[in-house]
Amino acid sequence: MPNGINNWNFNDVVTLLKENGFTLNHVKGSHYFYIGYVGAKSRQVCVPKHSKLVFKPRTLKSMILQSGLSPNIWGLGKK
């Protein structure tokens, strides 16, 4: 798992989502949509695939909010 918020790429995010029960729903262009249940609520996360570059922190924060998973699961909790 990447360290901090500044070095997550597409493969890292997809791996974490799959480990937490998310599955690929559909692909539209270069955006992959994963769905899963957090608690009793259905969630959809849009993960853009634009080469192997790392995500900007704001983009990653958006995916964290969409997923509904705790920042601790993402390894971003307070230390």
N, C-alpha and C positions, 0 to 999 in steps of 0.2 A: 504494500500500500504506500502511496506517495506520502511524503512528509510535508505538512503545511498545505496552504491553499494555492500556492503558486506553481505547482508542477504536476497537475492532473491532466492526462490526455484521454482520448476516446476509449482506448482499451481499459484503462484503469477504472473509469466510471462504469462502463458496461459490466466489468467483472464484479464490482461492488453491488450493482443493482441485481445481477443474477444471483449472487450469494444471498441476497435478501428477498428472494422470491419474485422478482420482476421478470417478465418475459417480453420478447419482442412482439409488438402488436402489428405495426406496419412501418413502411419506409416511404417517405415522400421526398424525392430528390436526395439531398445529402443529410436529411434529418431522420433519425431513427427514434421511433416512439415506443417506449417500454411501459407496460402496465403492471400493476401489482396492488396488493392490499396491505395497508399499514393500519393496524388496529382493525376496525370494521369498515374502513373507508377505502374506496377504490382511488388509485392515484395513477396519473400518466406523466411520464417524464420525457421531454424532448431532448435528445442528445445529438448535437450537430457533429458531423464527421467531415472536417475540412483539413485533410492531410493528417500528419502525425504530430502536429503542433500541440502545445499545452493550451488549456483553456485560460481565458482571462479570469481573474478572481470574481468579477461580477457575473459572468456566465456560469461559473461553477456554483456560486451562491444561489442563482436562480434554479439550477437543477436540484440543489439540496432542498430548497423550499418546495419545489414541485413533488419531490419524492416523499416528503413527510417523515423521513428518517431523521433521527437525532444527529446533530453534528458530531457527537461522540462516535457514532458508527462510521462516519466519514473520517475519523481521526482528527477532527478539527475542534474538539472540545477544549475547554480551559485546562491548562496544566498547572 
